[in-house]
Amino acid sequence: MSRRWVQANLSEFARDVMRDYCMACAVLEAQFERFEASGAVSFPVMRDLLGEAVNKGLLWRLKDTAHHLFRSDPHASPVALMLDWAIGYVFHECIKLKEDAYQHQHYAPQYRALQGRLMDEELLAIVEPLASMLAQTRESMDREIRRIRYILASSRRLLCLYFATHGDNRLLARLLHDRAGLVRDVFGDDHPRLVAALYGDRPELLYVQAAEALLEGGRPDEALRAIDEAETLRPDCPEALALRNAVAQMSHPTSSRRATTP
């Protein structure tokens, strides 16, 4: 993929990184909570999240998109390079977690089943110490989860810094509007920081730009809902008023033309 092509489609790449990052974080956090409750991580979920070279999963695609986005600029900022590093590190930690999940899900039950068979003392002396491997696998999963959580928390702060220059990205604004619940859940206490980084002291611009993107996509009803959100934050928002008028003209083009006919 050429550097020029990535730069020409920067808005799409930036939107995709944010979308896939949030989706991957949600999947991972659900597995981490499962581990805290039951001591297990689902191997099929981790396998699907990662995928394989011929059928890449969500996290693998995120890693690749991050490489394209953050490495395409020869003058990339340290923030971009650290984000690229963090996402790649999480990817490889998840590979280790997937393998530990497989061992825990398949080999631990096999060991317990075999241990339940009648064994003489000589065999028991060899087999029983192997039980410590099961505990070590669980400890390994716990360490991997703590590392992944720590890096993801740091990467959220890095994303806030990186996206400070993307305040005019309508595709990103539409994502933040359409998937507001997901983004808020993932960013948590950092969500206000993200919005402030993008739109400064005018958070209503998130909804203005989302409405613009929705109108461009032929979704006037959804655009009106975004306009409502903008006006909730700032009732006298001039951009929102202009968009509302544009939607009205789209809805009643004939009457609008008649009104302007002398």
Secondary structure by P-SEA (a helix, b strand, c coil): ccaaaaaaaaaaaaaaaaaaaaaaaaaaaaaaaaaaacccccaaaaaaaccccccccaaaaaaaaaaaaccccccccaaaaaaaaaaaaaaaaaaaaaaaaaaaacaaaaaaaaaaccccaaaaaacccaaaaaaaaaaaaaaaaaaaaaaaaaaaaaaaaaaccccccaaaaaaaaaaaaaaaaaaccaaaaaaaaccccccaaaaaaaaaaaaaaccaaaaaaaaaaaaaaccccaaaaaaaaaaaaaacaaaaaaaacc
